[in-house]
Amino acid sequence: MSDSHLRAVPVPDLDAYSVRLRHLHEAVLSGEPPAGEAPRSLISASWRRSMDAGIDPETRSAPPAFDSQDLREIRSAHPMNALLPLVTGTLLEAADASAHILIVADADGRVLWRDGNHQVMNRADEVGLADGFHWGESAIGTNGMGTALAARRPVHIFSAEHMVRVLHVWSCSAAPIVDPDSGDVLGCIDISGTMRALHPATVALVETTARLAESHLALRMRERDDRLRARHDRHLRALHGEPGALVTTTGRVIAGDQAQRWGSRIRLPESGGQVILPDGRTAFLDPLDGAFLLRLSGRQRVPVLGLSFLGAEHPSVQLDGVHVPLSQRHAEILTLLALNPHGMTTGQLSFHLYGDEGNPVTVRAEIHRLRAQLGPTVAAKPYRLTCTVEADFLDLKRLLAAEDTAPIARAYRGPLLPRSEAPAIRREREELEGQVRARLLLKGGPDDLWAYAETEYAKNDIHILERLVAMLPPDDHRAVAARIRLAALDLA
């Protein structure tokens, strides 16, 4: 039976086809060769994968993949989030009106969003066809989402083509969405319904929507490429005719290699700034803002990452002197990696960022987005920084280990990432604050204490103010300011 058979089957014949499928399903599960025709090749291959994965045909529901409290953050961090308005605007109304449900899943088949007909959603809850559940083939066997992702092609899975028996009343049409930038599968979209409600032609509608989403991604990719070429053309010109190219953080060559000696894409290293080209030569990758300069000549240059996180409501990050806008969460990740130069695992980062409630899936998504901006300066396995790190909080830690107190007062501009609630950042912040305060109270002169008292988080420190009053002449403007602050604190 060909893979296109279902699209050609008239609706009245689906009952007969369903009966034949059930006989084939029972024969395959019993280990007997099927009598007569075999399942279409797509289904045969999926059943083999499902059995190799140890799927139990009597399973009653897909397993959960995410905790409900983590789902919102996982959704917002996932690249499929940006495509949701396009997908729902194209498919949701039709799915709801025809008693179907619309599902969007990530590249592993974990459901991120679900909507559609409420009666069908209630029935879908019984088998875990809902937000946060895992529908990869390795979790629940042959099904629309899992099989579309495994085969990297649109599929329609009908009735007893599902490996798990409880799903035989369902049919589903799904199509993967491939990122034209990275070439990776981002996730898939799926329309599911009961066996009699969902027509096989639904797969054509789902496939068209997936291609529309990919076209949207391709347009945004070309717009980003144009901006990168305009921003970094000067770096190519600075090579003065030497071989080189502008490369995206996903490895696509977008400028400089007019002869296409290296093809349209190169394989970026997991870490470091060297890459082996298709012709066997070694090239260097210099990180730029959102891209890399690939060059053949000269020595490998180690990039410099500058982190200014003390007293910073909006943390400042620079890569080779170029400002890189980063989120608070990315600043927290960089802080932890800077404090742990030997590297951290996904589990360690998750615990230090979120505590016991952390989810490694969230951390991997954040690292993926961070590496899109900083490239191989953030290495993997374990996660670590492969560049020279110049961080104000690391400088402060070195000064606290020395004897001289004056540089500490000049270096301290406030608490480390004051808005951060990450457990490990809070502990580091409190430790640094306590060490600075103790050192200045013990050995600090008037200038040191005043510099500390001028920071936002120390200006009302009673012990610091009393020490200033005791050390300074009464008519010194700093002593006057300290007395005024102490009086205000007494009145409060």
C-alpha positions as CSV (number, residue, x, y, z in Angstrom):
1,M,0.0,0.0,0.0
2,S,1.5,3.4,-1.0
3,D,2.0,6.2,1.5
4,S,-0.5,8.3,-0.5
5,H,-3.2,5.6,-0.2
6,L,-5.1,7.4,2.6
7,R,-5.5,10.6,0.6
8,A,-7.1,8.6,-2.2
9,V,-9.5,6.6,-0.1
10,P,-13.1,7.8,-0.4
11,V,-14.6,8.6,3.0
12,P,-17.2,5.7,2.8
13,D,-14.3,3.2,2.5
14,L,-12.6,4.3,5.7
15,D,-14.6,1.8,7.8
16,A,-13.3,-1.1,5.7
17,Y,-9.8,0.2,5.8
18,S,-10.1,0.6,9.6
19,V,-11.0,-3.1,9.9
20,R,-8.1,-4.2,7.8
21,L,-5.8,-1.9,9.8
22,R,-6.9,-3.6,13.1
23,H,-6.2,-7.0,11.7
24,L,-2.7,-5.8,10.6
25,H,-2.1,-4.2,14.0
26,E,-3.0,-7.4,15.9
27,A,-0.8,-9.5,13.5
28,V,2.2,-7.3,14.0
29,L,1.9,-7.1,17.8
30,S,1.5,-10.9,18.0
31,G,4.6,-11.4,15.9
32,E,2.8,-13.1,13.0
33,P,3.4,-12.0,9.4
34,P,0.4,-10.0,8.3
35,A,-1.9,-11.9,5.9
36,G,-2.2,-10.1,2.6
37,E,-1.2,-6.5,2.3
38,A,1.2,-4.9,4.8
39,P,0.8,-1.4,6.3
40,R,2.1,1.5,4.2
41,S,5.8,2.0,4.5
42,L,5.5,5.1,6.7
43,I,3.5,3.1,9.3
44,S,5.7,0.0,9.1
45,A,8.8,2.0,9.8
46,S,7.1,3.9,12.7
47,W,5.8,0.7,14.2
48,R,9.3,-0.8,14.2
49,R,10.7,2.3,15.9
50,S,7.8,2.2,18.5
51,M,8.5,-1.5,19.3
52,D,12.2,-0.9,19.5
53,A,11.4,1.9,22.0
54,G,9.5,-0.6,24.1
55,I,6.1,1.1,23.7
56,D,3.3,-0.8,25.5
57,P,0.2,-1.0,23.2
58,E,-2.0,-1.0,26.3
59,T,-0.7,2.4,27.5
60,R,-3.7,4.6,28.5
61,S,-2.1,8.1,28.1
62,A,0.9,10.0,26.9
63,P,3.3,10.8,29.8
64,P,3.7,14.3,31.1
65,A,6.8,16.2,29.9
66,F,6.6,19.5,31.8
67,D,5.3,20.7,35.2
68,S,2.4,23.1,34.7
69,Q,4.2,25.8,36.6
70,D,7.1,25.6,34.1
71,L,5.0,25.6,31.0
72,R,4.6,29.4,30.6
73,E,8.3,30.1,30.8
74,I,9.1,27.2,28.4
75,R,6.6,28.5,25.9
76,S,7.9,32.0,26.0
77,A,11.5,30.8,25.5
78,H,10.7,28.5,22.6
79,P,11.1,29.8,19.0
80,M,7.6,28.3,18.1
81,N,6.1,31.0,20.3
82,A,6.7,33.6,17.5
83,L,4.8,31.5,15.0
84,L,1.8,30.9,17.2
85,P,-0.3,33.9,15.9
86,L,0.3,32.8,12.3
87,V,-0.6,29.1,13.0
88,T,-3.7,29.8,15.1
89,G,-4.9,32.5,12.7
90,T,-4.7,30.0,9.8
91,L,-6.0,26.8,11.5
92,L,-7.8,27.4,14.8
93,E,-11.2,28.6,13.6
94,A,-11.5,25.8,11.1
95,A,-10.4,23.2,13.7
96,D,-12.9,24.5,16.2
97,A,-15.8,24.6,13.7
98,S,-15.2,21.1,12.5
99,A,-14.9,19.5,15.9
100,H,-11.1,19.2,15.8
101,I,-8.3,20.4,18.1
102,L,-5.1,22.3,17.1
103,I,-1.8,21.4,18.7
104,V,1.6,22.9,18.5
105,A,4.6,20.9,19.8
106,D,8.3,21.3,20.1
107,A,10.9,19.3,18.2
108,D,10.7,16.4,20.7
109,G,6.9,16.2,20.4
110,R,6.2,17.8,23.7
111,V,2.9,19.8,23.5
112,L,3.3,23.5,24.0
113,W,-0.2,24.8,23.1
114,R,-3.6,23.2,22.4
115,D,-6.9,24.8,21.5
116,G,-10.0,24.0,19.5
117,N,-13.4,22.4,20.1
118,H,-14.1,22.1,23.8
119,Q,-15.9,18.8,23.7
120,V,-13.0,17.2,21.8
121,M,-10.5,18.8,24.2
122,N,-12.3,17.2,27.1
123,R,-12.0,13.8,25.4
124,A,-8.4,14.5,24.5
125,D,-7.5,15.1,28.1
126,E,-8.2,11.4,28.8
127,V,-5.2,10.3,26.7
128,G,-2.9,13.2,27.5
129,L,-3.5,15.0,24.2
130,A,-3.0,18.3,26.1
131,D,-0.5,21.0,27.1
132,G,2.7,19.7,28.7
133,F,2.4,16.0,27.6
134,H,5.0,14.1,25.5
135,W,3.9,12.8,22.1
136,G,7.2,11.8,20.6
137,E,7.3,8.3,19.2
138,S,9.6,7.2,22.0
139,A,6.9,8.2,24.5
140,I,3.6,7.1,23.0
141,G,4.5,5.3,19.7
142,T,3.1,6.0,16.3
143,N,1.1,9.2,16.2
144,G,0.8,12.3,14.1
145,M,3.2,14.6,15.9
146,G,5.8,12.0,16.8
147,T,5.9,10.4,13.4
148,A,5.9,13.7,11.5
149,L,9.0,14.7,13.6
150,A,10.7,11.3,13.2
151,A,10.1,11.2,9.4
152,R,10.6,15.0,9.0
153,R,7.6,15.1,6.6
154,P,3.8,15.7,6.8
155,V,1.8,12.7,7.8
156,H,-1.8,11.6,8.4
157,I,-2.2,8.8,11.0
158,F,-5.5,7.1,10.9
159,S,-7.2,5.0,13.6
160,A,-5.4,1.7,14.1
161,E,-2.2,3.0,12.5
162,H,-1.5,4.3,16.0
163,M,0.6,1.8,17.9
164,V,-1.3,2.4,21.2
165,R,-4.9,0.9,21.2
166,V,-6.5,3.7,23.1
167,L,-5.7,6.0,20.2
168,H,-7.5,4.0,17.6
169,V,-10.6,6.2,17.9
170,W,-8.3,9.2,16.9
171,S,-6.9,10.4,13.6
172,C,-4.4,13.2,13.2
173,S,-2.6,15.2,10.6
174,A,0.7,16.8,11.4
175,A,3.6,18.6,9.7
176,P,7.1,19.6,11.0
177,I,8.4,23.2,10.8
178,V,12.0,23.4,9.8
179,D,14.0,26.6,10.6
180,P,15.6,27.8,7.3
181,D,18.4,29.5,9.3
182,S,19.7,26.5,11.2
183,G,18.2,23.6,9.3
184,D,16.8,22.2,12.5
185,V,13.3,21.1,13.2
186,L,11.7,23.6,15.5
187,G,8.5,21.7,16.2
188,C,5.3,20.6,14.5
189,I,1.7,21.6,14.1
190,D,-1.1,19.0,14.4
191,I,-4.9,18.8,13.9
192,S,-6.5,15.9,15.7
193,G,-10.0,14.5,15.9
194,T,-12.0,11.4,16.2
195,M,-11.6,8.8,13.4
196,R,-14.8,9.7,11.6
197,A,-14.5,13.5,12.1
198,L,-11.0,14.0,10.6
199,H,-10.7,13.7,6.9
200,P,-7.4,12.5,5.4
201,A,-7.2,15.7,3.3
202,T,-6.6,17.7,6.5
203,V,-2.9,16.9,6.1
204,A,-2.8,19.1,3.1
205,L,-4.1,22.1,5.1
206,V,-1.6,21.4,7.9
207,E,1.3,21.1,5.5
208,T,0.4,24.4,3.7
209,T,0.3,26.1,7.1
210,A,3.7,24.7,8.0
211,R,5.2,25.9,4.7
212,L,3.7,29.3,5.3
213,A,5.4,29.4,8.7
214,E,8.7,28.5,7.1
215,S,8.3,31.2,4.5
216,H,7.7,33.7,7.4
217,L,10.9,32.5,9.0
218,A,12.8,32.7,5.8
219,L,11.7,36.3,5.3
220,R,12.8,37.3,8.8
221,M,16.1,35.5,8.2
222,R,16.8,37.5,5.0
223,E,16.0,40.7,6.8
224,R,18.5,39.8,9.6
225,D,21.1,38.9,7.0
226,D,20.7,42.3,5.3
227,R,21.2,44.0,8.7
228,L,24.2,41.9,9.5
229,R,25.8,42.6,6.1
230,A,25.3,46.4,6.6
231,R,26.6,46.3,10.2
232,H,29.7,44.2,9.5
233,D,30.8,45.0,6.0
234,R,33.6,47.1,7.4
235,H,35.2,44.0,9.0
236,L,35.2,42.3,5.6
237,R,36.8,45.4,4.0
238,A,39.4,45.4,6.7
239,L,40.7,42.0,5.4
240,H,42.1,44.0,2.3
241,G,41.4,41.1,-0.1
242,E,42.5,38.3,2.2
243,P,40.1,35.3,2.2
244,G,37.3,35.7,4.6
245,A,33.5,35.6,5.1
246,L,30.7,36.8,7.2
247,V,29.1,33.9,9.0
248,T,25.8,33.8,11.0
249,T,25.7,32.2,14.4
250,T,24.0,29.2,12.8
251,G,26.9,28.7,10.4
252,R,25.5,30.2,7.2
253,V,27.9,32.1,5.0
254,I,26.1,35.3,4.0
255,A,28.9,37.5,2.6
256,G,32.5,37.6,1.5
257,D,32.8,34.2,-0.1
258,Q,31.7,35.1,-3.6
259,A,33.4,32.1,-5.2
260,Q,31.5,29.8,-2.8
261,R,34.7,28.0,-1.9
262,W,33.2,27.0,1.4
263,G,29.6,26.3,0.4
264,S,26.6,28.0,2.0
265,R,27.1,26.6,5.5
266,I,30.1,25.7,7.7
267,R,30.0,23.5,10.8
268,L,30.7,25.7,13.8
269,P,32.8,24.3,16.6
270,E,31.2,23.5,20.0
271,S,33.9,25.7,21.6
272,G,36.9,27.8,20.7
273,G,37.4,30.0,17.7
274,Q,38.9,27.6,15.1
275,V,36.9,25.8,12.4
276,I,38.0,23.2,9.8
277,L,36.9,24.3,6.3
278,P,35.6,21.8,3.6
279,D,39.0,22.1,1.8
280,G,40.8,21.0,5.0
281,R,42.2,24.3,6.0
282,T,41.9,25.8,9.4
283,A,40.2,29.2,9.7
284,F,39.6,31.5,12.6
285,L,36.2,32.8,13.8
286,D,36.2,36.3,15.4
287,P,32.9,36.9,17.2
288,L,31.0,40.0,16.2
289,D,27.6,41.3,17.3
290,G,25.2,38.5,16.1
291,A,27.7,37.0,13.6
292,F,31.3,35.8,13.0
293,L,34.1,37.0,10.8
294,L,35.8,34.0,9.3
295,R,39.4,34.5,8.2
296,L,42.3,32.4,7.2
297,S,45.3,34.6,8.0
298,G,46.8,35.7,11.3
299,R,46.8,34.2,14.8
300,Q,43.7,33.1,16.6
301,R,42.4,36.0,18.6
302,V,40.8,35.4,22.0
303,P,37.6,37.5,22.4
304,V,37.1,39.6,25.5
305,L,33.7,39.6,27.3
306,G,33.1,42.5,29.6
307,L,30.5,42.2,32.3
308,S,29.4,45.2,34.4
309,F,26.9,43.8,36.9
310,L,27.6,45.6,40.2
311,G,24.7,47.9,41.1
312,A,23.3,47.5,37.6
313,E,19.5,47.7,37.2
314,H,20.2,47.0,33.5
315,P,23.4,44.8,33.2
316,S,25.9,45.9,30.6
317,V,27.6,43.3,28.5
318,Q,30.3,44.0,25.8
319,L,32.0,41.6,23.4
320,D,35.2,43.0,22.2
321,G,34.0,46.5,23.1
322,V,30.6,46.1,21.3
323,H,27.5,46.3,23.4
324,V,25.4,43.2,23.4
325,P,21.8,43.5,24.7
326,L,21.0,40.6,27.1
327,S,18.1,39.7,29.3
328,Q,18.3,39.5,33.1
329,R,18.3,35.7,32.9
330,H,21.2,35.7,30.4
331,A,23.1,38.0,32.7
332,E,22.5,35.5,35.6
333,I,23.8,32.6,33.4
334,L,27.0,34.6,32.5
335,T,27.6,35.4,36.1
336,L,27.4,31.8,37.1
337,L,29.7,30.7,34.3
338,A,32.2,33.4,35.1
339,L,32.2,32.3,38.8
340,N,32.6,28.7,37.7
341,P,35.3,28.7,35.0
342,H,35.6,24.9,34.8
343,G,32.0,24.7,33.6
344,M,28.6,23.7,34.8
345,T,26.1,21.0,33.7
346,T,22.5,21.7,32.7
347,G,21.4,20.4,36.0
348,Q,23.7,22.6,38.0
349,L,22.7,25.7,36.1
350,S,19.0,24.8,36.6
351,F,19.5,24.4,40.4
352,H,21.5,27.6,40.8
353,L,19.0,29.6,38.7
354,Y,15.7,28.2,39.9
355,G,16.4,26.0,43.0
356,D,14.6,22.7,43.4
357,E,11.8,23.8,41.1
358,G,14.2,24.2,38.1
359,N,13.7,22.5,34.8
360,P,16.8,21.7,32.6
361,V,14.6,22.1,29.5
362,T,14.3,25.8,30.3
363,V,18.0,26.2,30.8
364,R,18.8,24.5,27.5
365,A,16.4,26.9,25.7
366,E,18.1,29.9,27.4
367,I,21.6,28.7,26.6
368,H,20.5,28.2,23.0
369,R,19.4,31.8,22.8
370,L,22.5,33.1,24.6
371,R,24.8,31.2,22.2
372,A,22.9,32.8,19.3
373,Q,24.2,36.1,20.5
374,L,27.7,35.2,21.8
375,G,28.5,32.1,19.7
376,P,31.2,29.7,20.7
377,T,32.3,32.1,23.5
378,V,29.8,29.9,25.4
379,A,30.9,26.3,25.0
380,A,28.9,23.2,25.8
381,K,29.4,19.9,27.6
382,P,29.8,21.4,30.2
383,Y,28.7,24.9,29.7
384,R,31.6,27.3,30.1
385,L,33.1,30.6,28.8
386,T,36.0,30.2,26.3
387,C,36.9,33.9,26.2
388,T,38.8,36.3,28.4
389,V,36.3,37.5,31.0
390,E,36.6,41.0,32.5
391,A,33.9,41.3,35.1
392,D,33.6,44.0,37.8
393,F,32.4,41.4,40.4
394,L,35.4,39.2,39.7
395,D,37.7,42.2,40.1
396,L,36.0,42.9,43.4
397,K,36.5,39.4,44.7
398,R,40.2,39.7,43.9
399,L,40.5,43.0,45.7
400,L,38.8,41.5,48.8
401,A,41.5,38.9,48.9
402,A,44.2,41.6,49.0
403,E,45.2,43.8,52.0
404,D,44.5,47.3,50.6
405,T,41.1,48.6,51.4
406,A,41.0,51.8,49.3
407,P,40.5,50.0,45.9
408,I,37.6,48.1,47.3
409,A,35.6,51.2,47.9
410,R,36.4,52.5,44.4
411,A,35.5,49.2,42.8
412,Y,32.2,48.6,44.6
413,R,29.3,50.3,42.8
414,G,26.5,48.3,44.4
415,P,25.1,44.8,44.8
416,L,25.6,42.1,42.2
417,L,22.6,42.1,39.8
418,P,20.3,43.7,42.4
419,R,17.1,42.6,40.6
420,S,18.0,38.9,40.4
421,E,16.1,36.4,42.5
422,A,18.2,33.4,41.4
423,P,19.2,31.5,44.5
424,A,22.9,31.3,43.7
425,I,23.1,35.0,42.6
426,R,21.4,36.1,45.9
427,R,23.9,34.1,47.9
428,E,26.9,35.6,46.0
429,R,25.4,39.1,46.2
430,E,24.9,38.8,50.0
431,E,28.4,37.4,50.5
432,L,30.1,40.2,48.5
433,E,28.0,42.8,50.2
434,G,28.9,41.4,53.7
435,Q,32.6,41.2,52.9
436,V,32.8,44.8,51.5
437,R,30.9,46.2,54.5
438,A,32.9,44.3,57.0
439,R,36.2,45.3,55.4
440,L,35.3,49.0,55.2
441,L,34.0,49.1,58.8
442,L,37.2,47.5,60.0
443,K,39.9,49.2,58.0
444,G,38.2,51.8,55.8
445,G,39.2,55.5,56.0
446,P,36.8,58.4,55.6
447,D,37.1,58.5,51.8
448,D,36.5,54.7,51.6
449,L,33.4,54.8,53.9
450,W,32.0,57.8,52.1
451,A,32.4,56.2,48.7
452,Y,30.5,53.2,50.0
453,A,27.8,55.4,51.6
454,E,27.2,57.0,48.3
455,T,26.0,53.8,46.7
456,E,22.3,53.3,46.4
457,Y,22.1,50.4,48.8
458,A,24.4,51.7,51.5
459,K,23.4,55.4,51.9
460,N,21.2,54.6,54.9
461,D,23.5,52.1,56.6
462,I,23.4,53.3,60.2
463,H,26.8,51.8,61.2
464,I,28.6,53.3,58.2
465,L,27.0,56.7,58.9
466,E,27.9,56.6,62.6
467,R,31.5,55.7,61.7
468,L,31.7,58.6,59.3
469,V,30.4,61.0,62.0
470,A,33.0,59.7,64.4
471,M,35.9,60.0,62.0
472,L,35.3,63.3,60.3
473,P,35.4,66.9,61.5
474,P,32.0,68.1,62.5
475,D,32.0,70.8,59.7
476,D,33.0,68.3,56.9
477,H,30.2,68.1,54.4
478,R,30.3,64.3,54.6
479,A,29.8,64.4,58.3
480,V,26.9,66.8,57.9
481,A,25.2,64.6,55.3
482,A,25.7,61.5,57.6
483,R,24.1,63.3,60.5
484,I,21.1,64.4,58.3
485,R,20.6,60.8,57.1
486,L,20.8,59.5,60.7
487,A,18.2,62.0,61.9
488,A,15.9,61.0,59.0
489,L,16.3,57.3,60.0
490,D,15.4,58.2,63.6
491,L,12.2,59.9,62.5
492,A,11.2,57.1,60.2
